[in-house]
């Protein structure tokens, strides 16, 4: 075929199921290309791929995504407890195939949310495999750990050593990423330029890790995987008419082979007998960058497809989703252990951790320090994923400790800060520098707040003093995603018992500004995160979630960052609560998890699932 | 982004065929198109894919190069513009652009 007009005629005459673009004139050329590719010399076709024992694999990797767990249990692929509400939500409304797999899966809109990052553009390089495999890892991270992550196609493409025109195959990428992880664009971005690979020095601490790719040979294995695990990477032949495809189900009308291509398969439709795919030719191509292709078309099912089972997100991916003394680390078989620090035996600090699988036991690890005045503020950083903590000392200073992931021991980072610190420090790693600076905001004895920061050389510097009439600072400091760099946000408690929200405008001078005053009757430090609620895409701004004790109970506040930016109290719960000391939105189905310090000096876990706060176990005494 | 080459002069005899090999980027969505100006009936231009090597396994991302074949039809002067762009990005500048002045005598 030579022109769009001829494609249109073929589409009409063959009763085709797809459409071409309306804009090009009928006489506009679609160049002609002969077939020329040979059968693969070193690639086993799909039918030679061993059948998958998915049940055995999934037994080793139980999911914390409640809807996914329900699908696996329904298919007999897992034995684990399933939340009835999640099971009802996960019930395939469009029916199942003979093997029980959903007849229709589209991860762009599944169970009320999207699990697929936006369409990107490999323009003009042959880096489609980098884009297809990255898309799979981003989706799997969101599905398994309930967090959006943005990874860099340039990191794997350039890390492997490919140049712009080079082709590849998903196994090459998944093997490399298994061995090296996959970093974010801030570490090393995608560009078409063939520049020497030079990621930031903290790359080992800012990669999403995976366990490699799993080859899926049969269409049934592929469908079941997509239904119960997530998207997969697939390669196929691009024929000349594919460029002209927009909507409908593509089936090949041309014999003119133009090249080999890789995409992420984000779903399928038995009703249309089609795979649903995310391309990497920008949102201007196809159906806003996506397409459907008939089963078996253009050698789509000739070679295995590849999925990823285990993902282990990095501290920067999760940096907004925890605060206070609680953190969900990548430790443990499922990469979702909780880590917690609390005072013990007076001024000592005890490290607690919770296993990431049922029955979720809390365990006590090491103790360190001798000058801790209150539950520490814990985080993890791009310094090799080390845990880092800052706490208020009994002498009115701040003390930094860090957990070395190589030696598994806590190390003293030194005392710093004002001579009159008098509150719970907010403590984060920001994106100033790589590794990012440490940022601390703490209340001073006179009722003001002071910002301190640590540079990449390990030196702490005093920043501005701001605010007044502050009764409590808290573990509320976050670097959200307002603005290009991301503003700093915090909430403190005023002497009036009200809370006040402050932000630092990091794109415009870095001054601290007060915003809303809300609540009342509060006399304890709050804890705040920026969670995933409200994030319809990876670039949306998630809501702020805040918990604080008042009158022996917990108040849950949230700020809707999509509409109105107003603070609203959504729940009051719990009993005998002196203070909220930690908060996490972890891998467990977007649940919020908090730890409170009780009036009897014991720590207790509460969690919110399905919009309801539940009382968890009493963990131990401080 | 556009890579523009100097205008090249071609002198052909009637009935002569001349081939120009063009870098393929089909796996990234790019195709070549041709536009003949001047005495448009002096030459006929067609575009074809260069075959993949017979022993070359498919690698996702690899594209077949393209070959523009110019057939000199009768004496005269023509211009030829070859442009590489995505069919759905007609408003964008071509990724690569080549100009030819052709004399058939």
Interface residues (C-beta under 8 A of the other chain):
Chain A: X21 X23 X24 X28 X29 X30 X31 X32 X33 X34 X35 X36 X37 X38 X40 X41 X42 X43 X122 X123 X124 X125 X126 X127 X128 X129 X132 X165 X166 X167 X168 X169 X170 X235 X237 X238 X240 X243 X244 X256 X257 X258 X259 X260 X261 X262 X281 X284 X285
Chain B: X1 X23 X24 X25 X26 X27 X28 X29 X30 X31 X32 X33 X34 X46 X47 X48 X49 X50 X51 X52 X53 X54 X55 X56 X57 X58 X59 X60 X61 X62 X63 X64 X66 X86 X87 X88 X89 X90 X95
